Amino acid sequence: MRTQRSGLSQRTTAQQPASHHRAGHSAGLHPEEDFDLEEDEEYYVTRPRTSARRYDLIQDQVIQQGNRTYHVRHGSPPVPPRQQYQQPPRRRQEYVEEEEERRQRRRIHFHPLVFIGFFLLAMIGGYVGLSAIGQAWQKQQDDWTYGKTRTYQTDAVVGHNNDSNSNPSHFIAINLRGQILVIELPAGDASKARSYHITTVQGNDGNPPVQVAFQDINGDGRHDMLVTIGDQGSTFTVMLFNDGSQFVSKLK
């Protein structure tokens, strides 16, 4: 017996007991026999899964069949949760290169003039150091030659007290704590000794040695006295003139 209900053509048959193997269907309704609907999971309302997935619903459809109402939802397939992007592990070589680049960026870059300044300072320091070493060495040599109290002795014939080549006058030049003295023993006679105060070295800087030499400076035929104070390269000379009996700073 066939009937038409709610504008939909259906085939009805006598109700039979429901199959125990068709869970979810009403008794007496066998979709494989009574309906032309294609079995698909989309035609049935199922409980949504308790996950954080998101569905983009496009359309809801309601189908009325007999005393049953079916809600059909058409939509896109569930979108899997977005996985967190993980940066692939870097190789050790890449890490070393990046660290080297960071070190180079952190390096302080100096202007070329800075290096020139350091070079000049090094030269000045080297010069000062070498000068100090040279002065110390010269002082040691003077100690060996002239003693701690710088003393120099020589003989010369200057025409005083009838001195001669066989009996010359004796001269002693002394730096006595900065006081430059020359002692004359005419013809070697200590009883007639004369002392000449030449000059004073302030502070006795470097404790310079003293030397005495004789030369006819003014061309009068008599040997004048030249007193040289200091070492070679740093000396000054004091001249005393011979008046026939002694040495004076000026001739009358």
C-alpha atoms as one frame of an Amber mdcrd trajectory, in Angstrom:
protein
   0.000   0.000   0.000   1.533   3.346  -1.081   0.564   6.790   0.344   1.740
  10.400  -0.163   2.456  12.572   2.903   3.813  16.143   3.310   4.466  16.521
  -0.434   7.103  13.777  -0.416   6.614  10.461  -2.143   7.438   7.613   0.130
   6.919   3.902   0.105   5.292   2.519   3.207   5.081  -1.068   4.221   3.902
  -2.863   7.257   6.066  -2.111  10.250   8.453  -4.819  11.201  10.636  -5.151
  14.246  13.746  -3.002  14.060  17.045  -4.645  13.437  19.249  -4.840  16.447
  22.235  -4.333  14.174  21.124  -0.892  12.988  21.832   1.266  15.998  20.469
   4.807  15.786  17.393   3.983  13.581  13.732   3.879  14.594  11.844   0.650
  14.710  10.280  -0.283  11.425  12.380   2.225   9.418  15.081   0.751   7.243
  16.768   3.423   5.214  18.203   0.873   2.871  14.647  -0.151   1.922  12.358
   2.841   2.594  14.395   5.864   1.477  16.180   6.960  -1.603  18.569   9.116
   0.466  22.197   8.276   0.151  23.729   7.282   3.422  26.308   9.849   4.406
  27.538  11.059   7.741  26.634  14.618   6.715  22.913  13.763   6.809  22.951
  12.976  10.501  23.351  15.161  13.515  26.315  14.044  15.516  27.732  15.412
  18.685  30.601  17.746  18.001  33.956  16.686  19.286  35.192  18.344  22.425
  38.265  19.847  20.817  39.402  23.335  20.014  38.819  22.816  16.312  36.919
  25.446  14.438  34.352  24.723  11.703  33.337  27.174   9.069  29.587  26.546
   8.585  28.301  27.303   5.137  24.659  26.170   5.143  22.083  24.473   7.389
  19.445  22.231   5.720  16.331  20.763   7.327  14.725  17.646   5.855  11.273
  16.532   7.069  10.498  12.868   6.526   7.426  11.563   8.229   7.531  12.466
  11.841  11.315  12.771  11.726  13.204  15.991  11.172  16.818  15.862  10.006
  19.230  18.805  10.277  21.977  18.657   7.718  25.044  20.891   8.021  27.315
  21.387   5.082  30.730  22.843   5.814  34.400  22.653   5.138  36.409  19.870
   6.725  37.812  20.618  10.149  40.942  22.676  10.152  43.722  21.059  12.134
  45.192  23.234  14.871  48.063  25.390  13.757  51.308  23.952  14.772  53.893
  26.258  16.281  56.711  26.964  13.880  59.960  25.673  15.104  63.148  27.107
  13.742  65.386  24.367  12.451  68.457  23.871  14.590  71.434  25.860  13.437
  74.650  24.222  12.610  77.670  24.936  14.767  79.497  26.621  11.904  76.668
  29.136  11.439  76.663  29.875  15.163  80.438  30.454  15.181  80.199  32.785
  12.169  77.447  34.847  13.803  79.440  35.141  17.020  82.466  36.294  15.040
  80.374  38.945  13.284  79.111  40.213  16.651  82.659  40.448  17.972  83.776
  42.418  14.931  80.873  44.850  15.343  81.749  45.327  18.995  85.380  46.125
  18.241  86.385  49.747  18.733  87.699  51.383  15.589  90.293  54.105  16.094
  91.055  57.003  13.816  94.444  56.690  12.019  95.679  59.797  13.845  95.368
  57.883  17.114  97.897  55.327  15.897 100.193  58.127  14.696  99.972  59.706
  18.152 100.842  56.414  19.829 103.792  56.024  17.466 105.104  59.513  18.288
 104.692  58.908  22.009 106.593  55.651  21.663 109.405  57.458  19.834 109.595
  60.177  22.480 109.543  57.593  25.257 112.275  55.616  23.532 114.403  58.735
  23.099 114.007  59.702  26.747 114.779  56.174  27.841 117.885  55.939  25.687
 119.054  59.356  26.899 118.660  58.277  30.505 120.601  55.100  29.838 123.329
  57.063  28.042 123.643  59.538  30.901 123.885  56.749  33.444 126.601  55.050
  31.401 128.548  58.309  30.972 128.362  58.971  34.699 129.752  55.537  35.382
 132.618  56.174  32.993 133.340  59.537  34.681 133.430  57.778  38.048 136.027
  55.397  36.711 138.097  58.194  35.101 137.745  61.169  37.480 136.415  59.616
  40.694 133.312  60.630  42.658 134.876  64.047  43.296 135.760  64.907  39.741
 139.515  65.518  39.617 141.818  66.160  36.670 145.620  66.769  36.743 148.119
  67.875  34.113 151.523  69.523  33.693 152.297  72.513  31.489 154.992  75.180
  30.981 153.244  78.537  31.292 156.169  80.817  32.256 155.383  81.089  35.963
 158.116  80.866  38.599 160.683  80.009  35.931 159.050  76.678  35.122 160.556
  74.611  32.309 160.079  71.394  30.444 162.164  69.655  33.065 160.302  71.359
  35.899 156.782  72.249  34.612 153.966  73.727  36.604 151.355  71.310  37.930
 147.602  71.964  37.661 144.710  70.230  39.474 141.124  70.823  38.317 138.368
  69.824  40.767 134.578  69.743  40.847 133.973  69.985  44.577 130.182  69.546
  44.935 129.526  71.983  42.094 132.387  74.383  42.807 134.837  74.359  39.895
 138.381  75.005  41.142 141.827  74.963  39.506 144.924  74.740  41.702 148.288
  75.763  40.243 151.666  74.698  41.634 154.153  76.920  39.715 157.229  74.917
  38.708 155.877  72.202  41.009 156.409  74.347  44.147 153.506  73.687  46.546
 154.565  76.608  48.754 153.629  79.019  45.969 150.334  77.306  45.045 147.474
  79.448  43.733 143.772  78.579  43.645 141.410  79.835  40.927 137.657  79.686
  41.474 136.319  79.243  37.960 132.534  78.982  38.389 129.733  77.167  40.213
 127.432  74.534  38.718 124.015  75.009  40.320 122.947  71.813  42.001 126.006
  70.101  40.526 123.659  68.644  37.888 125.218  65.430  36.611 128.393  66.006
  38.635 130.310  67.039  35.474 134.041  66.493  35.157 136.583  69.323  34.659
 139.553  69.430  32.310 142.314  72.026  31.798 144.147  72.841  28.560 146.613
  75.602  27.563 146.747  77.597  24.345 147.854  81.046  23.186 144.471  82.634
  22.566 145.351  86.331  22.110 148.704  85.768  20.343 150.941  87.379  22.971
 153.278  84.397  23.123 151.998  83.143  26.488 149.822  80.111  27.081 146.379
  80.954  28.368 144.258  78.523  30.367 141.021  76.954  29.062 138.812  75.190
  31.644 136.289  72.823  30.060 133.353  71.642  32.191 131.162  68.693  31.251
 131.352  65.688  28.965 131.772  65.638  25.215 128.654  66.950  23.494 127.561
  68.901  26.560 130.369  71.209  27.643 131.140  74.844  28.204 134.550  76.498
  28.471 135.883  79.266  30.681 139.039  81.147  29.513 141.621  82.746  31.778
 144.445  84.870  30.338 148.125  84.613  31.289 149.618  87.924  32.502 153.110
  86.422  33.029 152.746  85.562  36.715 149.193  84.234  37.044 145.878  83.715
  35.199 143.213  86.423  35.184 139.769  86.827  33.637 140.818  90.021  31.803
 144.103  91.554  30.823 144.749  95.105  31.903
